Amino acid sequence: MHSHFFPREWEDLGRRFGGDWPWMKHLDERRGVVMLGQKEFRPVTSACWDAGRRLEEMDRDGIDLQVMCATPVLFAYARPAAAAQYCAQLFNDAGLELAARGKGRLKTLCQVPLQDTDAACKELSRAMKSGHLGVQIGNHVGERDLDDEGIVTFLQHCAAEGAAVLVHPWDMMGGARTARWMMGWTVSMPAETQLSIVALILGGGFDRLPQGLRLCFAHGGGSFAFLLGRLENAWRNRDLARGRSALPPSAYTDRFYVDSAVFDPRALRLLLEVMGEDRVMLGSDYPFPLGEQRVGGLIRDMDGLSTGARDKLLAANARRFLGL
Ligand code: CO
């Protein structure tokens, strides 16, 4: 779960729609740079677009199946909906092409123009019919959080379509203060993810969503598990902090999954205690530098995990989440 890709051939959408769109500058056969207009965004390897290399590295790490989704810089939620829809279609079809070269071991989550609920629902349905297992969404659309009416409507549609939903942080809070040392990734991303879970709980989002919706938050749910006690205390002692949730925050941990991308056995242990061993699944962030470098290593090497729990984290929970 939770690996990323970028198509080898990608139209420069800036030429079609104007503005600085992401595109891939190929340096040689094995290296490239994701560009934003003329600015370098991130150096990457050919694992981003080369199915053969992905399979080789999966074999190296003992991974049978990998679920790929967009690099969030492609979401395009701040652009006109028609442009984001075009981008999503192009990207989703490219994902299936890459998956088709994966000998049955590469699966995909689509992306949608989430700023336009109708267009997002339509593209989700089209993508599910063409073979995607679900969708990756960014954790907010501008000022709109996951409890927003339009986004809840989209999530209801995902439940009806049987689509798994991975929520990925992006467009990170913090502005200039987090511009140094990649703090957008190390500090803001976990806060973004926590904020999204809190918004869904306190905004009454979970109360409006069907139990059957399969929802997963990236990076172990960010700061949520560690700070659930603080949230719970506020909910009990301040009316202002209660929001519209029917139940205290801790009552909603059976409504979503988190991945295991926390890089520390102590954090994974806490996550298992808070979420339960049925709610955590292997997530790698492959093939990026901030992903797990030996995919599955954290779970495989963790002390004190029963064989049953290890199997749930490495396979069974993801199978259930993905509807496989
Ligand atoms: Co990621």
Residues whose N, C-alpha, C, O or C-beta is under 5 A from the ligand:
A	BS01	CO	D285
